[in-house]
Amino acid sequence: MASVQLADMRQPYVSGTLLEKDLPTLNPIELFEKWFLEVKEGGLMYESNAVALSTTTKTGFPSSRMVLLKGYGPDGFVFF
């Protein structure tokens, strides 16, 4: 049996709300870059280019997997 009490790891969310009117830009690529650089430069994550990619089948069945983001720009994201 695990000796770590996972329920005790719960932390309160203190970041507030995320409202469109408060965003610095509505351009999704620019917004991603701002957030990505904050995480990368802040040392908040070990591998900040690991992302969850989610898709659905034609019938709506969801699937998610972790992939490595290898690039991004005006044309979108590159990952594998």
PDB file of N, CA, C and O in Angstrom:
ATOM      1  N   MET A   1       0.850  -1.174   0.000  1.00  0.00           N
ATOM      2  CA  MET A   1       0.000   0.000   0.000  1.00  0.00           C
ATOM      3  C   MET A   1       0.896   1.238   0.000  1.00  0.00           C
ATOM      4  O   MET A   1       1.960   1.230   0.619  1.00  0.00           O
ATOM      5  N   ALA A   2       0.482   2.280  -0.676  1.00  0.00           N
ATOM      6  CA  ALA A   2       1.269   3.510  -0.782  1.00  0.00           C
ATOM      7  C   ALA A   2       1.305   4.244   0.552  1.00  0.00           C
ATOM      8  O   ALA A   2       0.290   4.360   1.239  1.00  0.00           O
ATOM      9  N   SER A   3       2.480   4.734   0.906  1.00  0.00           N
ATOM     10  CA  SER A   3       2.606   5.474   2.159  1.00  0.00           C
ATOM     11  C   SER A   3       2.361   6.967   1.963  1.00  0.00           C
ATOM     12  O   SER A   3       2.219   7.706   2.938  1.00  0.00           O
ATOM     13  N   VAL A   4       2.312   7.411   0.721  1.00  0.00           N
ATOM     14  CA  VAL A   4       2.062   8.827   0.440  1.00  0.00           C
ATOM     15  C   VAL A   4       0.560   9.069   0.437  1.00  0.00           C
ATOM     16  O   VAL A   4      -0.188   8.359  -0.236  1.00  0.00           O
ATOM     17  N   GLN A   5       0.125  10.057   1.176  1.00  0.00           N
ATOM     18  CA  GLN A   5      -1.288  10.416   1.208  1.00  0.00           C
ATOM     19  C   GLN A   5      -1.560  11.427   0.096  1.00  0.00           C
ATOM     20  O   GLN A   5      -1.345  12.626   0.271  1.00  0.00           O
ATOM     21  N   LEU A   6      -2.027  10.939  -1.035  1.00  0.00           N
ATOM     22  CA  LEU A   6      -2.217  11.798  -2.202  1.00  0.00           C
ATOM     23  C   LEU A   6      -3.204  12.931  -1.943  1.00  0.00           C
ATOM     24  O   LEU A   6      -3.032  14.027  -2.475  1.00  0.00           O
ATOM     25  N   ALA A   7      -4.214  12.692  -1.151  1.00  0.00           N
ATOM     26  CA  ALA A   7      -5.191  13.743  -0.859  1.00  0.00           C
ATOM     27  C   ALA A   7      -4.541  14.921  -0.135  1.00  0.00           C
ATOM     28  O   ALA A   7      -5.011  16.053  -0.246  1.00  0.00           O
ATOM     29  N   ASP A   8      -3.466  14.658   0.606  1.00  0.00           N
ATOM     30  CA  ASP A   8      -2.775  15.726   1.332  1.00  0.00           C
ATOM     31  C   ASP A   8      -1.949  16.623   0.416  1.00  0.00           C
ATOM     32  O   ASP A   8      -1.492  17.685   0.839  1.00  0.00           O
ATOM     33  N   MET A   9      -1.754  16.209  -0.829  1.00  0.00           N
ATOM     34  CA  MET A   9      -0.968  17.004  -1.778  1.00  0.00           C
ATOM     35  C   MET A   9      -1.795  18.121  -2.409  1.00  0.00           C
ATOM     36  O   MET A   9      -1.239  18.971  -3.104  1.00  0.00           O
ATOM     37  N   ARG A  10      -3.077  18.139  -2.188  1.00  0.00           N
ATOM     38  CA  ARG A  10      -3.983  19.109  -2.800  1.00  0.00           C
ATOM     39  C   ARG A  10      -3.578  20.522  -2.420  1.00  0.00           C
ATOM     40  O   ARG A  10      -3.372  20.829  -1.246  1.00  0.00           O
ATOM     41  N   GLN A  11      -3.467  21.380  -3.430  1.00  0.00           N
ATOM     42  CA  GLN A  11      -3.130  22.783  -3.225  1.00  0.00           C
ATOM     43  C   GLN A  11      -4.301  23.646  -3.687  1.00  0.00           C
ATOM     44  O   GLN A  11      -4.982  23.285  -4.647  1.00  0.00           O
ATOM     45  N   PRO A  12      -4.548  24.763  -3.035  1.00  0.00           N
ATOM     46  CA  PRO A  12      -5.638  25.641  -3.491  1.00  0.00           C
ATOM     47  C   PRO A  12      -5.239  26.372  -4.771  1.00  0.00           C
ATOM     48  O   PRO A  12      -4.072  26.711  -4.968  1.00  0.00           O
ATOM     49  N   TYR A  13      -6.206  26.605  -5.619  1.00  0.00           N
ATOM     50  CA  TYR A  13      -5.974  27.385  -6.832  1.00  0.00           C
ATOM     51  C   TYR A  13      -6.078  28.862  -6.464  1.00  0.00           C
ATOM     52  O   TYR A  13      -7.111  29.315  -5.971  1.00  0.00           O
ATOM     53  N   VAL A  14      -5.006  29.608  -6.707  1.00  0.00           N
ATOM     54  CA  VAL A  14      -4.988  31.012  -6.303  1.00  0.00           C
ATOM     55  C   VAL A  14      -4.755  31.957  -7.479  1.00  0.00           C
ATOM     56  O   VAL A  14      -4.570  33.158  -7.282  1.00  0.00           O
ATOM     57  N   SER A  15      -4.763  31.429  -8.683  1.00  0.00           N
ATOM     58  CA  SER A  15      -4.449  32.253  -9.850  1.00  0.00           C
ATOM     59  C   SER A  15      -5.600  33.143 -10.294  1.00  0.00           C
ATOM     60  O   SER A  15      -5.393  34.024 -11.128  1.00  0.00           O
ATOM     61  N   GLY A  16      -6.781  32.950  -9.778  1.00  0.00           N
ATOM     62  CA  GLY A  16      -7.905  33.787 -10.175  1.00  0.00           C
ATOM     63  C   GLY A  16      -8.579  33.267 -11.423  1.00  0.00           C
ATOM     64  O   GLY A  16      -8.610  32.064 -11.684  1.00  0.00           O
ATOM     65  N   THR A  17      -9.119  34.199 -12.191  1.00  0.00           N
ATOM     66  CA  THR A  17      -9.879  33.827 -13.381  1.00  0.00           C
ATOM     67  C   THR A  17      -9.093  34.110 -14.651  1.00  0.00           C
ATOM     68  O   THR A  17      -8.107  34.847 -14.643  1.00  0.00           O
ATOM     69  N   LEU A  18      -9.546  33.515 -15.730  1.00  0.00           N
ATOM     70  CA  LEU A  18      -8.957  33.743 -17.040  1.00  0.00           C
ATOM     71  C   LEU A  18     -10.087  34.227 -17.942  1.00  0.00           C
ATOM     72  O   LEU A  18     -10.875  33.430 -18.451  1.00  0.00           O
ATOM     73  N   LEU A  19     -10.153  35.530 -18.130  1.00  0.00           N
ATOM     74  CA  LEU A  19     -11.209  36.130 -18.935  1.00  0.00           C
ATOM     75  C   LEU A  19     -10.628  36.709 -20.213  1.00  0.00           C
ATOM     76  O   LEU A  19      -9.534  37.275 -20.206  1.00  0.00           O
ATOM     77  N   GLU A  20     -11.356  36.568 -21.301  1.00  0.00           N
ATOM     78  CA  GLU A  20     -10.890  37.058 -22.600  1.00  0.00           C
ATOM     79  C   GLU A  20     -10.554  38.547 -22.550  1.00  0.00           C
ATOM     80  O   GLU A  20      -9.580  38.981 -23.166  1.00  0.00           O
ATOM     81  N   LYS A  21     -11.339  39.324 -21.833  1.00  0.00           N
ATOM     82  CA  LYS A  21     -11.113  40.775 -21.761  1.00  0.00           C
ATOM     83  C   LYS A  21      -9.790  41.130 -21.076  1.00  0.00           C
ATOM     84  O   LYS A  21      -9.282  42.237 -21.258  1.00  0.00           O
ATOM     85  N   ASP A  22      -9.232  40.212 -20.297  1.00  0.00           N
ATOM     86  CA  ASP A  22      -7.983  40.470 -19.577  1.00  0.00           C
ATOM     87  C   ASP A  22      -6.741  39.959 -20.306  1.00  0.00           C
ATOM     88  O   ASP A  22      -5.624  40.172 -19.836  1.00  0.00           O
ATOM     89  N   LEU A  23      -6.918  39.294 -21.433  1.00  0.00           N
ATOM     90  CA  LEU A  23      -5.778  38.743 -22.163  1.00  0.00           C
ATOM     91  C   LEU A  23      -4.986  39.844 -22.856  1.00  0.00           C
ATOM     92  O   LEU A  23      -5.576  40.819 -23.323  1.00  0.00           O
ATOM     93  N   PRO A  24      -3.661  39.712 -22.934  1.00  0.00           N
ATOM     94  CA  PRO A  24      -2.840  40.729 -23.597  1.00  0.00           C
ATOM     95  C   PRO A  24      -3.026  40.731 -25.115  1.00  0.00           C
ATOM     96  O   PRO A  24      -2.725  41.726 -25.774  1.00  0.00           O
ATOM     97  N   THR A  25      -3.517  39.627 -25.670  1.00  0.00           N
ATOM     98  CA  THR A  25      -3.767  39.507 -27.108  1.00  0.00           C
ATOM     99  C   THR A  25      -4.813  38.421 -27.318  1.00  0.00           C
ATOM    100  O   THR A  25      -4.968  37.525 -26.488  1.00  0.00           O
ATOM    101  N   LEU A  26      -5.520  38.507 -28.420  1.00  0.00           N
ATOM    102  CA  LEU A  26      -6.461  37.447 -28.772  1.00  0.00           C
ATOM    103  C   LEU A  26      -5.867  36.510 -29.820  1.00  0.00           C
ATOM    104  O   LEU A  26      -6.512  35.549 -30.239  1.00  0.00           O
ATOM    105  N   ASN A  27      -4.638  36.794 -30.240  1.00  0.00           N
ATOM    106  CA  ASN A  27      -3.947  35.930 -31.192  1.00  0.00           C
ATOM    107  C   ASN A  27      -3.468  34.689 -30.436  1.00  0.00           C
ATOM    108  O   ASN A  27      -2.648  34.814 -29.527  1.00  0.00           O
ATOM    109  N   PRO A  28      -3.960  33.494 -30.788  1.00  0.00           N
ATOM    110  CA  PRO A  28      -3.611  32.304 -30.005  1.00  0.00           C
ATOM    111  C   PRO A  28      -2.129  31.946 -30.035  1.00  0.00           C
ATOM    112  O   PRO A  28      -1.605  31.433 -29.046  1.00  0.00           O
ATOM    113  N   ILE A  29      -1.446  32.203 -31.141  1.00  0.00           N
ATOM    114  CA  ILE A  29      -0.014  31.883 -31.215  1.00  0.00           C
ATOM    115  C   ILE A  29       0.775  32.831 -30.314  1.00  0.00           C
ATOM    116  O   ILE A  29       1.663  32.391 -29.584  1.00  0.00           O
ATOM    117  N   GLU A  30       0.463  34.120 -30.358  1.00  0.00           N
ATOM    118  CA  GLU A  30       1.139  35.091 -29.489  1.00  0.00           C
ATOM    119  C   GLU A  30       0.871  34.784 -28.017  1.00  0.00           C
ATOM    120  O   GLU A  30       1.772  34.885 -27.184  1.00  0.00           O
ATOM    121  N   LEU A  31      -0.350  34.416 -27.704  1.00  0.00           N
ATOM    122  CA  LEU A  31      -0.699  34.102 -26.320  1.00  0.00           C
ATOM    123  C   LEU A  31       0.037  32.846 -25.851  1.00  0.00           C
ATOM    124  O   LEU A  31       0.554  32.803 -24.735  1.00  0.00           O
ATOM    125  N   PHE A  32       0.080  31.828 -26.709  1.00  0.00           N
ATOM    126  CA  PHE A  32       0.832  30.619 -26.369  1.00  0.00           C
ATOM    127  C   PHE A  32       2.293  30.961 -26.103  1.00  0.00           C
ATOM    128  O   PHE A  32       2.868  30.510 -25.112  1.00  0.00           O
ATOM    129  N   GLU A  33       2.896  31.758 -26.987  1.00  0.00           N
ATOM    130  CA  GLU A  33       4.310  32.098 -26.830  1.00  0.00           C
ATOM    131  C   GLU A  33       4.558  32.818 -25.511  1.00  0.00           C
ATOM    132  O   GLU A  33       5.542  32.530 -24.829  1.00  0.00           O
ATOM    133  N   LYS A  34       3.692  33.738 -25.144  1.00  0.00           N
ATOM    134  CA  LYS A  34       3.838  34.459 -23.876  1.00  0.00           C
ATOM    135  C   LYS A  34       3.800  33.484 -22.700  1.00  0.00           C
ATOM    136  O   LYS A  34       4.670  33.511 -21.830  1.00  0.00           O
ATOM    137  N   TRP A  35       2.797  32.636 -22.686  1.00  0.00           N
ATOM    138  CA  TRP A  35       2.665  31.675 -21.587  1.00  0.00           C
ATOM    139  C   TRP A  35       3.812  30.664 -21.588  1.00  0.00           C
ATOM    140  O   TRP A  35       4.349  30.333 -20.530  1.00  0.00           O
ATOM    141  N   PHE A  36       4.184  30.178 -22.758  1.00  0.00           N
ATOM    142  CA  PHE A  36       5.266  29.193 -22.857  1.00  0.00           C
ATOM    143  C   PHE A  36       6.574  29.776 -22.323  1.00  0.00           C
ATOM    144  O   PHE A  36       7.279  29.115 -21.560  1.00  0.00           O
ATOM    145  N   LEU A  37       6.902  31.002 -22.714  1.00  0.00           N
ATOM    146  CA  LEU A  37       8.144  31.622 -22.258  1.00  0.00           C
ATOM    147  C   LEU A  37       8.126  31.873 -20.755  1.00  0.00           C
ATOM    148  O   LEU A  37       9.160  31.752 -20.098  1.00  0.00           O
ATOM    149  N   GLU A  38       6.959  32.224 -20.201  1.00  0.00           N
ATOM    150  CA  GLU A  38       6.855  32.407 -18.750  1.00  0.00           C
ATOM    151  C   GLU A  38       7.205  31.113 -18.021  1.00  0.00           C
ATOM    152  O   GLU A  38       7.938  31.129 -17.032  1.00  0.00           O
ATOM    153  N   VAL A  39       6.686  30.009 -18.507  1.00  0.00           N
ATOM    154  CA  VAL A  39       6.956  28.714 -17.876  1.00  0.00           C
ATOM    155  C   VAL A  39       8.416  28.320 -18.073  1.00  0.00           C
ATOM    156  O   VAL A  39       9.089  27.918 -17.125  1.00  0.00           O
ATOM    157  N   LYS A  40       8.901  28.436 -19.306  1.00  0.00           N
ATOM    158  CA  LYS A  40      10.277  28.039 -19.625  1.00  0.00           C
ATOM    159  C   LYS A  40      11.295  28.861 -18.838  1.00  0.00           C
ATOM    160  O   LYS A  40      12.199  28.305 -18.214  1.00  0.00           O
ATOM    161  N   GLU A  41      11.147  30.175 -18.867  1.00  0.00           N
ATOM    162  CA  GLU A  41      12.113  31.053 -18.196  1.00  0.00           C
ATOM    163  C   GLU A  41      11.975  31.012 -16.682  1.00  0.00           C
ATOM    164  O   GLU A  41      12.934  31.291 -15.964  1.00  0.00           O
ATOM    165  N   GLY A  42      10.799  30.669 -16.197  1.00  0.00           N
ATOM    166  CA  GLY A  42      10.581  30.603 -14.761  1.00  0.00           C
ATOM    167  C   GLY A  42      11.048  29.302 -14.139  1.00  0.00           C
ATOM    168  O   GLY A  42      11.025  29.150 -12.918  1.00  0.00           O
ATOM    169  N   GLY A  43      11.478  28.351 -14.981  1.00  0.00           N
ATOM    170  CA  GLY A  43      11.928  27.069 -14.458  1.00  0.00           C
ATOM    171  C   GLY A  43      10.827  26.308 -13.745  1.00  0.00           C
ATOM    172  O   GLY A  43      11.095  25.538 -12.823  1.00  0.00           O
ATOM    173  N   LEU A  44       9.581  26.519 -14.170  1.00  0.00           N
ATOM    174  CA  LEU A  44       8.454  25.913 -13.479  1.00  0.00           C
ATOM    175  C   LEU A  44       8.193  24.467 -13.886  1.00  0.00           C
ATOM    176  O   LEU A  44       7.449  23.753 -13.213  1.00  0.00           O
ATOM    177  N   MET A  45       8.803  24.039 -14.981  1.00  0.00           N
ATOM    178  CA  MET A  45       8.591  22.675 -15.461  1.00  0.00           C
ATOM    179  C   MET A  45       9.891  22.097 -15.961  1.00  0.00           C
ATOM    180  O   MET A  45      10.757  22.817 -16.458  1.00  0.00           O
ATOM    181  N   TYR A  46      10.023  20.792 -15.825  1.00  0.00           N
ATOM    182  CA  TYR A  46      11.232  20.110 -16.283  1.00  0.00           C
ATOM    183  C   TYR A  46      11.300  20.087 -17.801  1.00  0.00           C
ATOM    184  O   TYR A  46      12.331  20.435 -18.376  1.00  0.00           O
ATOM    185  N   GLU A  47      10.232  19.689 -18.451  1.00  0.00           N
ATOM    186  CA  GLU A  47      10.219  19.583 -19.908  1.00  0.00           C
ATOM    187  C   GLU A  47       9.015  20.373 -20.424  1.00  0.00           C
ATOM    188  O   GLU A  47       7.956  19.807 -20.698  1.00  0.00           O
ATOM    189  N   SER A  48       9.194  21.679 -20.550  1.00  0.00           N
ATOM    190  CA  SER A  48       8.067  22.561 -20.859  1.00  0.00           C
ATOM    191  C   SER A  48       7.529  22.395 -22.270  1.00  0.00           C
ATOM    192  O   SER A  48       6.488  22.967 -22.593  1.00  0.00           O
ATOM    193  N   ASN A  49       8.206  21.629 -23.120  1.00  0.00           N
ATOM    194  CA  ASN A  49       7.685  21.403 -24.469  1.00  0.00           C
ATOM    195  C   ASN A  49       6.898  20.091 -24.568  1.00  0.00           C
ATOM    196  O   ASN A  49       6.520  19.689 -25.668  1.00  0.00           O
ATOM    197  N   ALA A  50       6.646  19.426 -23.455  1.00  0.00           N
ATOM    198  CA  ALA A  50       5.773  18.251 -23.452  1.00  0.00           C
ATOM    199  C   ALA A  50       4.335  18.748 -23.363  1.00  0.00           C
ATOM    200  O   ALA A  50       3.975  19.472 -22.435  1.00  0.00           O
ATOM    201  N   VAL A  51       3.520  18.355 -24.334  1.00  0.00           N
ATOM    202  CA  VAL A  51       2.140  18.839 -24.386  1.00  0.00           C
ATOM    203  C   VAL A  51       1.182  17.665 -24.576  1.00  0.00           C
ATOM    204  O   VAL A  51       1.559  16.610 -25.086  1.00  0.00           O
ATOM    205  N   ALA A  52      -0.049  17.872 -24.157  1.00  0.00           N
ATOM    206  CA  ALA A  52      -1.096  16.872 -24.379  1.00  0.00           C
ATOM    207  C   ALA A  52      -1.810  17.210 -25.681  1.00  0.00           C
ATOM    208  O   ALA A  52      -2.327  18.315 -25.847  1.00  0.00           O
ATOM    209  N   LEU A  53      -1.835  16.263 -26.591  1.00  0.00           N
ATOM    210  CA  LEU A  53      -2.535  16.422 -27.863  1.00  0.00           C
ATOM    211  C   LEU A  53      -3.805  15.586 -27.796  1.00  0.00           C
ATOM    212  O   LEU A  53      -3.751  14.377 -27.572  1.00  0.00           O
ATOM    213  N   SER A  54      -4.943  16.233 -27.990  1.00  0.00           N
ATOM    214  CA  SER A  54      -6.226  15.533 -27.941  1.00  0.00           C
ATOM    215  C   SER A  54      -6.933  15.659 -29.277  1.00  0.00           C
ATOM    216  O   SER A  54      -6.955  16.728 -29.888  1.00  0.00           O
ATOM    217  N   THR A  55      -7.507  14.562 -29.718  1.00  0.00           N
ATOM    218  CA  THR A  55      -8.261  14.519 -30.965  1.00  0.00           C
ATOM    219  C   THR A  55      -9.524  13.699 -30.724  1.00  0.00           C
ATOM    220  O   THR A  55      -9.679  13.067 -29.679  1.00  0.00           O
ATOM    221  N   THR A  56     -10.420  13.721 -31.700  1.00  0.00           N
ATOM    222  CA  THR A  56     -11.604  12.874 -31.632  1.00  0.00           C
ATOM    223  C   THR A  56     -11.782  12.143 -32.954  1.00  0.00           C
ATOM    224  O   THR A  56     -11.322  12.595 -34.002  1.00  0.00           O
ATOM    225  N   THR A  57     -12.455  11.015 -32.878  1.00  0.00           N
ATOM    226  CA  THR A  57     -12.813  10.303 -34.097  1.00  0.00           C
ATOM    227  C   THR A  57     -14.009  11.007 -34.732  1.00  0.00           C
ATOM    228  O   THR A  57     -14.564  11.937 -34.147  1.00  0.00           O
ATOM    229  N   LYS A  58     -14.400  10.577 -35.902  1.00  0.00           N
ATOM    230  CA  LYS A  58     -15.565  11.162 -36.573  1.00  0.00           C
ATOM    231  C   LYS A  58     -16.836  10.997 -35.749  1.00  0.00           C
ATOM    232  O   LYS A  58     -17.774  11.782 -35.883  1.00  0.00           O
ATOM    233  N   THR A  59     -16.865   9.983 -34.905  1.00  0.00           N
ATOM    234  CA  THR A  59     -18.040   9.755 -34.060  1.00  0.00           C
ATOM    235  C   THR A  59     -17.942  10.465 -32.712  1.00  0.00           C
ATOM    236  O   THR A  59     -18.842  10.342 -31.881  1.00  0.00           O
ATOM    237  N   GLY A  60     -16.855  11.206 -32.489  1.00  0.00           N
ATOM    238  CA  GLY A  60     -16.715  11.990 -31.270  1.00  0.00           C
ATOM    239  C   GLY A  60     -15.995  11.302 -30.133  1.00  0.00           C
ATOM    240  O   GLY A  60     -15.983  11.830 -29.021  1.00  0.00           O
ATOM    241  N   PHE A  61     -15.391  10.144 -30.361  1.00  0.00           N
ATOM    242  CA  PHE A  61     -14.661   9.446 -29.307  1.00  0.00           C
ATOM    243  C   PHE A  61     -13.308  10.125 -29.099  1.00  0.00           C
ATOM    244  O   PHE A  61     -12.501  10.174 -30.028  1.00  0.00           O
ATOM    245  N   PRO A  62     -13.040  10.657 -27.884  1.00  0.00           N
ATOM    246  CA  PRO A  62     -11.796  11.395 -27.643  1.00  0.00           C
ATOM    247  C   PRO A  62     -10.598  10.486 -27.380  1.00  0.00           C
ATOM    248  O   PRO A  62     -10.738   9.349 -26.930  1.00  0.00           O
ATOM    249  N   SER A  63      -9.433  11.019 -27.673  1.00  0.00           N
ATOM    250  CA  SER A  63      -8.173  10.331 -27.409  1.00  0.00           C
ATOM    251  C   SER A  63      -7.118  11.396 -27.114  1.00  0.00           C
ATOM    252  O   SER A  63      -7.063  12.423 -27.790  1.00  0.00           O
ATOM    253  N   SER A  64      -6.289  11.153 -26.111  1.00  0.00           N
ATOM    254  CA  SER A  64      -5.221  12.097 -25.753  1.00  0.00           C
ATOM    255  C   SER A  64      -3.908  11.353 -25.618  1.00  0.00           C
ATOM    256  O   SER A  64      -3.877  10.189 -25.220  1.00  0.00           O
ATOM    257  N   ARG A  65      -2.832  12.033 -25.952  1.00  0.00           N
ATOM    258  CA  ARG A  65      -1.499  11.467 -25.781  1.00  0.00           C
ATOM    259  C   ARG A  65      -0.506  12.599 -25.543  1.00  0.00           C
ATOM    260  O   ARG A  65      -0.742  13.742 -25.936  1.00  0.00           O
ATOM    261  N   MET A  66       0.584  12.271 -24.907  1.00  0.00           N
ATOM    262  CA  MET A  66       1.635  13.249 -24.671  1.00  0.00           C
ATOM    263  C   MET A  66       2.595  13.220 -25.854  1.00  0.00           C
ATOM    264  O   MET A  66       3.020  12.154 -26.298  1.00  0.00           O
ATOM    265  N   VAL A  67       2.934  14.412 -26.361  1.00  0.00           N
ATOM    266  CA  VAL A  67       3.871  14.543 -27.472  1.00  0.00           C
ATOM    267  C   VAL A  67       4.848  15.662 -27.140  1.00  0.00           C
ATOM    268  O   VAL A  67       4.617  16.437 -26.212  1.00  0.00           O
ATOM    269  N   LEU A  68       5.935  15.746 -27.893  1.00  0.00           N
ATOM    270  CA  LEU A  68       6.901  16.825 -27.708  1.00  0.00           C
ATOM    271  C   LEU A  68       6.667  17.895 -28.760  1.00  0.00           C
ATOM    272  O   LEU A  68       6.644  17.608 -29.956  1.00  0.00           O
ATOM    273  N   LEU A  69       6.494  19.113 -28.315  1.00  0.00           N
ATOM    274  CA  LEU A  69       6.327  20.250 -29.206  1.00  0.00           C
ATOM    275  C   LEU A  69       7.703  20.626 -29.742  1.00  0.00           C
ATOM    276  O   LEU A  69       8.618  20.903 -28.967  1.00  0.00           O
ATOM    277  N   LYS A  70       7.850  20.636 -31.048  1.00  0.00           N
ATOM    278  CA  LYS A  70       9.150  20.905 -31.665  1.00  0.00           C
ATOM    279  C   LYS A  70       9.221  22.268 -32.330  1.00  0.00           C
ATOM    280  O   LYS A  70      10.305  22.709 -32.712  1.00  0.00           O
ATOM    281  N   GLY A  71       8.091  22.942 -32.477  1.00  0.00           N
ATOM    282  CA  GLY A  71       8.097  24.271 -33.069  1.00  0.00           C
ATOM    283  C   GLY A  71       6.698  24.855 -33.103  1.00  0.00           C
ATOM    284  O   GLY A  71       5.708  24.137 -32.967  1.00  0.00           O
ATOM    285  N   TYR A  72       6.626  26.166 -33.286  1.00  0.00           N
ATOM    286  CA  TYR A  72       5.346  26.842 -33.439  1.00  0.00           C
ATOM    287  C   TYR A  72       5.573  28.159 -34.159  1.00  0.00           C
ATOM    288  O   TYR A  72       6.680  28.696 -34.153  1.00  0.00           O
ATOM    289  N   GLY A  73       4.538  28.668 -34.769  1.00  0.00           N
ATOM    290  CA  GLY A  73       4.616  29.922 -35.502  1.00  0.00           C
ATOM    291  C   GLY A  73       3.265  30.265 -36.091  1.00  0.00           C
ATOM    292  O   GLY A  73       2.260  29.648 -35.738  1.00  0.00           O
ATOM    293  N   PRO A  74       3.226  31.241 -36.984  1.00  0.00           N
ATOM    294  CA  PRO A  74       1.955  31.695 -37.554  1.00  0.00           C
ATOM    295  C   PRO A  74       1.145  30.582 -38.229  1.00  0.00           C
ATOM    296  O   PRO A  74      -0.080  30.668 -38.314  1.00  0.00           O
ATOM    297  N   ASP A  75       1.826  29.550 -38.702  1.00  0.00           N
ATOM    298  CA  ASP A  75       1.127  28.460 -39.387  1.00  0.00           C
ATOM    299  C   ASP A  75       0.645  27.365 -38.441  1.00  0.00           C
ATOM    300  O   ASP A  75      -0.033  26.435 -38.875  1.00  0.00           O
ATOM    301  N   GLY A  76       0.983  27.459 -37.159  1.00  0.00           N
ATOM    302  CA  GLY A  76       0.525  26.463 -36.197  1.00  0.00           C
ATOM    303  C   GLY A  76       1.657  25.822 -35.422  1.00  0.00           C
ATOM    304  O   GLY A  76       2.705  26.430 -35.207  1.00  0.00           O
ATOM    305  N   PHE A  77       1.431  24.577 -35.002  1.00  0.00           N
ATOM    306  CA  PHE A  77       2.348  23.864 -34.120  1.00  0.00           C
ATOM    307  C   PHE A  77       2.946  22.647 -34.819  1.00  0.00           C
ATOM    308  O   PHE A  77       2.296  22.019 -35.654  1.00  0.00           O
ATOM    309  N   VAL A  78       4.189  22.319 -34.471  1.00  0.00           N
ATOM    310  CA  VAL A  78       4.864  21.123 -34.985  1.00  0.00           C
ATOM    311  C   VAL A  78       5.184  20.253 -33.779  1.00  0.00           C
ATOM    312  O   VAL A  78       5.820  20.709 -32.829  1.00  0.00           O
ATOM    313  N   PHE A  79       4.745  19.006 -33.817  1.00  0.00           N
ATOM    314  CA  PHE A  79       4.989  18.105 -32.694  1.00  0.00           C
ATOM    315  C   PHE A  79       5.129  16.681 -33.187  1.00  0.00           C
ATOM    316  O   PHE A  79       4.684  16.335 -34.281  1.00  0.00           O
ATOM    317  N   PHE A  80       5.760  15.855 -32.351  1.00  0.00           N
ATOM    318  CA  PHE A  80       5.848  14.415 -32.602  1.00  0.00           C
ATOM    319  C   PHE A  80       6.263  13.720 -31.338  1.00  0.00           C
ATOM    320  O   PHE A  80       6.399  12.497 -31.322  1.00  0.00           O
TER     321      PHE A  80
END
